[in-house]
Amino acid sequence: MRILWVYIVLLIFNSCNGQMKEISTGAEQITRYLPLIEGKNIALVANQTSVVGEVHLVDTLLTLSMADYDFRIARVFAPEHGFRGNIDDGVAVADE
């Protein structure tokens, strides 16, 4: 049985053949979705890991909306610790 697992793992690695692609997040693919949000009010679900490079996605989109693109960030929904990650555990947050 162990030999079978070793064979399967080797088969998987050999089938990749060095053709694995780099993974990029949706936040890093802004140019793909900017045309879809043009002229709209949008809402985001984001947390502190929602970044483009080293800049938070919300900050990136705010910069773009003030520059050449016509959209408005109407709401940002975030998990318990806020979208910047600066809220302590169990703290009630009405709005941030």
C-alpha positions in Angstrom: 0.0 0.0 0.0 2.8 2.4 0.9 4.4 1.8 -2.5 1.1 2.7 -4.2 1.1 6.1 -2.4 4.7 6.8 -3.3 3.8 6.0 -6.9 0.8 8.3 -6.9 2.8 11.2 -5.4 5.6 10.7 -8.0 3.0 10.5 -10.8 1.4 13.8 -9.7 4.8 15.6 -9.4 5.9 14.3 -12.8 2.7 15.3 -14.5 3.1 18.9 -13.5 6.2 19.0 -15.7 7.3 22.4 -14.4 4.1 24.0 -15.8 2.7 25.2 -12.5 1.3 28.7 -12.7 1.7 31.4 -10.0 -1.5 32.0 -8.1 -2.8 35.6 -7.8 -5.7 36.8 -5.7 -8.7 38.6 -6.9 -7.4 41.8 -5.3 -4.4 41.5 -7.5 -6.5 41.3 -10.6 -8.1 44.8 -10.4 -7.8 45.4 -14.2 -10.1 42.4 -14.8 -13.0 43.7 -12.7 -12.7 47.5 -12.9 -14.9 47.6 -16.1 -17.6 45.6 -14.1 -17.8 48.2 -11.3 -17.6 51.3 -13.4 -20.4 53.7 -12.5 -21.6 51.6 -9.6 -21.9 51.7 -5.8 -20.0 48.7 -4.5 -19.6 46.8 -1.2 -16.6 44.9 -0.2 -16.0 42.0 2.1 -12.5 42.5 3.3 -10.1 41.9 6.2 -6.5 42.9 7.0 -5.1 40.4 4.5 -7.0 42.0 1.5 -4.0 43.6 0.0 -2.6 44.6 -3.4 1.1 44.4 -3.0 1.6 46.1 0.4 -1.5 48.4 0.2 -4.9 47.4 1.5 -7.5 46.8 -1.2 -9.8 49.5 0.2 -7.1 52.1 0.0 -6.2 51.0 -3.5 -9.8 51.2 -4.7 -10.3 54.6 -3.0 -7.2 55.9 -4.9 -8.6 54.6 -8.2 -12.1 56.0 -7.6 -10.6 59.5 -6.9 -8.5 59.2 -10.1 -9.8 57.9 -13.4 -12.6 55.6 -12.4 -16.2 56.3 -11.6 -17.4 54.0 -8.8 -18.1 54.5 -5.1 -17.3 52.2 -2.2 -20.6 52.3 -0.3 -19.9 49.7 2.4 -17.1 47.6 3.7 -18.0 44.4 5.6 -15.3 42.9 7.7 -15.0 40.0 10.2 -14.7 40.4 14.0 -11.4 42.2 14.1 -12.3 44.9 11.5 -10.9 45.2 8.0 -7.6 46.7 9.3 -7.3 43.9 12.0 -7.0 46.4 14.8 -10.1 45.4 16.9 -9.5 43.2 19.9 -11.3 39.8 20.4 -14.8 40.0 21.6 -15.1 43.8 21.3 -18.5 44.9 20.0 -18.1 47.1 16.9 -21.2 49.1 15.7 -19.3 50.8 12.9 -15.7 51.6 12.1 
